[in-house]
Amino acid sequence: MAVATARKSGNGKPGPKHNIEAMRQAYYQRIAKHHMTPLWTVMSSLITEEPVTRCAPAIWHFNDVKALVMESGGLISAEEAKRRVLILENPALRGESRVTNTLFAGIQMILPGEVAPAHRHAPSAIRFVLDGEGAYTAVEGEKALMSPGDFVITASWAPHDHGNSSKKPMLWLDVLDVPTVNFFETSFAEDFDDPMQQTTRQNGDSLSFYGSGVLPDGTAAKNLATNRTPIINYTYARTRPITERMLKAGEIDKCHGARVRYANPITGGPVLPTMGANLTMLPKGFRGEPYRSTDGAIFVCVEGEGTTDVDGETLAWGQNDVFVVPPWKRYAHSAHKQSVLFSISDRPAQEALGIWREGK
Ligand code: 1HN
């Protein structure tokens, strides 16, 4: 940009036009020694007119994932690994242990007879069950037996351990807000001496107590934290039929299909302060309208087959495939068969900060 010759330089004398850039550079170098830098050289990259993402669209096909994860079972036990997880790294963020800028994702496997020992940490976690039947996660005294499609919550600092007393390996998707917690530099963690926590509640207690339209009429429901759900396992057996009813009733969003949001039944708010999730049923032949929002999302195809167009790139998904849509990229789903998609994102965190937006 042209600079007027009449401008005064720092010492009050007129700065000749040809000299001003050299004077600026010298000045920037001097202030750098004081750990200062001019805003005007970086402002347009700091405050962009629209969201800029480092994250790329990506898909992991379950056939590949399952074979590779099964192989890890011969190399390390769940006990030794503590958590036998293969991290899903966004191809544009390799080495950063994240699938989007704010979320960690991985595939965990637990073999029959194994235990993943009890611990707790500041990051919150969710599990979305992909394969197997009857392995458990124990969270805050409730032992949740898991089936494919179940959505299990481990809130920040909640003690949790996993085990598998079934005869088959179990695989699930772990999503944690680790990059968010580490952005704030607020990580804490601790192990317990006893690898398995004492359980005080039966499988399904929290869903039954808090997710049934009635509430326990005692102190338990009055002392609940309100920034997280009291439900440990939102079972697929309960949630899927709701989306099916919505489909039959014509409750079908033009972009998202017959979609429900997993809610904290006490407040109607999100399940966790940092992560929110949805389940949607898409009728066969569904062609969703394009949509975008500032929360990048991780999707799992629970049933069916289809494609998601992300900014001109087509991701073709089948059962148990995991795919990622980056923030503010336009996407549209198409279902070749009746399909069910699970999704999870950092939307609640963005909403709490007042920065979440959506658009067409
Ligand atoms: C963790 O504790 C689990 O408890 C899974 O199953 C994945 C990824 C990063 C940090 C902690 C689990 C994790 C994790």
Residues whose N, C-alpha, C, O or C-beta is under 5 A from the ligand:
A	BS01	1HN	R83 V85 D174
